[in-house]
Amino acid sequence: MAVTVTVVEHPVVADALARIRDVSTPNALFRQNLERIGSLLLVRATEDLPTVTGEVQTPLTTAPARRLAVQPVVVPILRAGLGFVHAAQELLPDADVGFIGISRDEETFQPKPYVNKLPESLDGRPVIVIDPMLATGGSLVHTLEILVERGAPQPLLAVCALCAPEGIERLDQASLDVHVVTAAVDERLNDQAFIVPGLGDAGDRQFGPPA
């Protein structure tokens, strides 16, 4: 079991990341730039999906073709993960989408699950978990363990705009085989378990604070 991390160093990712870090960026512009990051991270994360070869008929003749061997399942962790859903559906229009809802106990920083809407079996289907922030790692570890129980093949894929070293370490301690694709690995977590320098609360900055 191993955790691998790929940091995507692309000029468009860097530009969008600067915008979502900026405290003055309004919610609408934050969502737009989060989606820009998600699109490019997902392209990188999916580059090794299995394919099958065949032919297609063009208007002139036949041409060799490769297609995805099996459609993946995309799993956003609610609610912040919704920011990557449109990018995932644009890239993978035939993929199924499942949902895991997890809130954080603000005293213990432990995950509190509240939604689980996944296919009963994930056997043989690549699974891509999308969540803008890998902070403590509790929510992602909880989600990945559910996916493994449902038969998801490893290595699992996780796409995150930002990661904290503590979150990566927690994945490693969980003995999960997972490939994390991210725009940046930041310095640390603060006493409130927020990523530093980070971008604040990704859910609040997309949708506003909950009532």
Phi, psi and omega per residue, in radians:
M1 nan 2.443 -3.096
A2 -2.681 2.619 3.018
V3 -1.904 2.145 3.047
T4 -2.027 2.541 -3.099
V5 -2.217 2.207 3.047
T6 -1.964 2.121 3.059
V7 -1.707 2.079 -3.095
V8 -1.492 1.915 -3.120
E9 -1.766 1.440 -3.094
H10 -2.119 2.431 -3.100
P11 -0.995 -0.645 3.140
V12 -1.232 -0.666 3.066
V13 -1.079 -0.782 -3.139
A14 -1.078 -0.723 3.137
D15 -1.135 -0.813 3.141
A16 -1.144 -0.646 3.130
L17 -1.115 -0.714 3.096
A18 -1.041 -0.672 -3.112
R19 -1.226 -0.689 -3.121
I20 -1.368 -0.373 3.042
R21 -1.271 -0.530 -3.026
D22 -1.136 2.121 -3.096
V23 -1.105 -0.390 -3.117
S24 -1.492 -0.087 -3.141
T25 -1.218 2.150 3.137
P26 -1.238 2.863 -3.049
N27 -0.967 -0.766 -3.081
A28 -1.102 -0.760 3.136
L29 -1.238 -0.573 3.059
F30 -1.065 -0.844 -3.140
R31 -1.051 -0.737 -3.117
Q32 -1.070 -0.789 -3.095
N33 -1.344 -0.506 3.021
L34 -1.103 -0.697 3.094
E35 -1.144 -0.670 3.071
R36 -1.019 -0.820 3.115
I37 -1.078 -0.807 -3.125
G38 -1.004 -0.713 -3.128
S39 -1.039 -0.823 -3.093
L40 -1.278 -0.642 3.089
L41 -1.135 -0.682 -3.138
L42 -1.178 -0.636 3.069
V43 -1.030 -0.791 3.134
R44 -1.153 -0.739 -3.083
A45 -1.138 -0.502 -3.037
T46 -1.710 0.127 -3.018
E47 -1.199 -0.299 3.139
D48 -1.896 0.269 3.074
L49 -1.054 2.476 -3.108
P50 -1.187 2.526 3.141
T51 -2.257 2.845 3.010
V52 -2.135 2.622 -3.121
T53 -1.757 2.713 3.117
G54 -3.019 -2.661 3.117
E55 -2.362 2.690 2.973
V56 -2.232 2.685 3.088
Q57 -1.596 2.060 3.033
T58 -1.575 3.035 3.059
P59 -1.063 -0.284 -3.080
L60 -1.920 -0.691 -3.065
T61 -2.869 -2.832 3.059
T62 -1.722 2.737 3.133
A63 -2.431 2.537 3.050
P64 -1.131 2.577 -3.075
A65 -2.533 2.613 2.979
R66 -2.113 2.408 3.099
R67 -2.261 2.783 3.052
L68 -1.068 2.324 -3.120
A69 -1.202 -0.599 3.124
V70 -2.637 2.481 3.139
Q71 -1.312 2.293 3.141
P72 -1.297 2.991 3.018
V73 -1.955 2.230 3.120
V74 -1.772 2.270 -3.068
V75 -2.208 1.725 3.000
P76 -1.342 2.471 2.992
I77 -1.605 2.029 -3.074
L78 -1.256 2.559 0.037
R79 -1.767 -0.305 -3.051
A80 -1.091 -0.540 -3.115
G81 -1.105 -0.293 3.084
L82 -1.046 -0.417 -3.118
G83 -1.145 -0.308 3.120
F84 -1.818 -0.089 -3.007
V85 -1.135 -0.802 -3.115
H86 -1.078 -0.736 3.101
A87 -1.054 -0.722 3.132
A88 -1.154 -0.714 -3.131
Q89 -1.234 -0.546 3.055
E90 -1.168 -0.703 -3.113
L91 -1.359 -0.647 -3.059
L92 -2.226 1.250 -3.000
P93 -1.122 -0.345 -3.135
D94 -1.726 0.012 -3.127
A95 -1.242 2.573 2.975
D96 -1.388 2.673 3.111
V97 -2.154 2.136 3.020
G98 -1.899 2.930 -3.081
F99 -2.350 2.352 2.978
I100 -2.121 2.178 3.110
G101 -1.870 2.145 -3.121
I102 -2.421 2.207 2.986
S103 -1.816 2.972 -3.109
R104 -1.997 2.262 3.015
D105 -1.196 2.047 -3.018
E106 -1.294 -0.140 3.069
E107 -1.668 -0.750 -3.099
T108 -1.738 -0.284 -3.074
F109 1.139 0.313 3.113
Q110 -1.550 2.643 -3.134
P111 -1.230 2.473 3.088
K112 -2.155 1.677 -3.094
P113 -1.172 2.501 3.067
Y114 -2.448 -0.185 3.091
V115 -2.467 2.421 3.028
N116 -2.500 1.724 3.133
K117 -2.179 1.547 -3.103
L118 -2.258 2.714 2.961
P119 -1.014 2.560 -3.104
E120 -1.074 -0.658 3.138
S121 -2.176 2.334 3.082
L122 -2.018 0.284 -3.062
D123 -1.007 2.141 3.072
G124 1.371 0.041 -3.103
R125 -1.886 2.151 3.073
P126 -1.039 2.436 -3.127
V127 -2.128 2.313 3.132
I128 -2.079 1.997 3.095
V129 -1.584 2.299 -3.129
I130 -2.110 2.219 -3.140
D131 -2.791 2.089 -3.046
P132 -0.995 -0.514 -3.012
M133 -2.163 2.201 2.930
L134 -1.881 1.683 -3.061
A135 -1.740 -1.628 3.104
T136 -1.261 -0.433 -3.093
G137 1.593 -0.117 -3.081
G138 -1.074 -0.798 -3.114
S139 -1.156 -0.728 -3.114
L140 -1.205 -0.735 3.105
V141 -1.071 -0.793 3.114
H142 -1.000 -0.797 -3.126
T143 -1.131 -0.814 -3.107
L144 -1.102 -0.656 3.123
E145 -1.143 -0.659 3.061
I146 -1.095 -0.749 -3.111
L147 -1.119 -0.705 3.105
V148 -1.122 -0.708 3.100
E149 -1.066 -0.551 3.132
R150 -1.470 0.045 3.064
G151 1.656 0.220 3.122
A152 -1.107 2.319 3.141
P153 -1.260 2.563 3.065
Q154 -1.825 2.635 0.117
P155 -1.288 2.477 3.027
L156 -1.406 2.752 3.121
L157 -1.955 2.389 3.049
A158 -2.293 2.285 -3.142
V159 -2.007 2.091 -3.079
C160 -2.372 2.387 3.083
A161 -1.158 -0.752 -3.114
L162 -2.330 2.578 3.060
C163 -2.266 2.589 2.940
A164 -1.798 2.551 3.097
P165 -0.988 -0.596 3.140
E166 -1.116 -0.641 3.112
G167 -1.176 -0.728 3.094
I168 -1.093 -0.716 3.119
E169 -1.100 -0.670 3.133
R170 -1.162 -0.665 3.053
L171 -1.039 -0.762 -3.122
D172 -1.105 -0.714 -3.138
Q173 -1.191 -0.413 -3.141
A174 -1.394 -0.045 3.114
S175 1.004 0.752 3.098
L176 -1.765 2.535 3.053
D177 -1.663 1.778 -3.009
V178 -2.515 2.479 3.067
H179 -1.918 2.065 3.141
V180 -1.765 2.226 3.062
V181 -1.966 2.187 -2.999
T182 -2.512 2.893 3.064
A183 -1.561 -0.422 -3.114
A184 -2.904 2.566 2.923
V185 -1.867 1.987 -3.050
D186 -1.456 -3.014 -2.970
E187 -1.284 -0.847 -2.943
R188 -3.058 3.104 2.939
L189 -1.755 2.549 3.039
N190 -1.571 -3.002 -3.068
D191 -1.172 -0.331 3.092
Q192 -1.696 0.191 3.132
A193 1.116 0.539 2.977
F194 -1.692 2.537 3.138
I195 -1.251 2.371 3.109
V196 -2.049 2.243 0.036
P197 -1.295 -0.451 2.966
G198 1.057 -2.686 3.136
L199 -2.611 0.226 -3.089
G200 1.557 -2.646 3.123
D201 -1.581 1.968 -3.054
A202 -1.113 -0.606 3.108
G203 -1.169 -0.841 3.134
D204 -1.080 -0.660 -3.078
R205 -1.338 -0.288 3.003
Q206 -1.496 -0.801 -2.883
F207 -2.085 -0.102 -3.024
G208 1.571 2.762 -3.125
P209 -1.163 2.523 3.090
P210 -1.127 2.634 3.137
A211 -1.195 nan nan
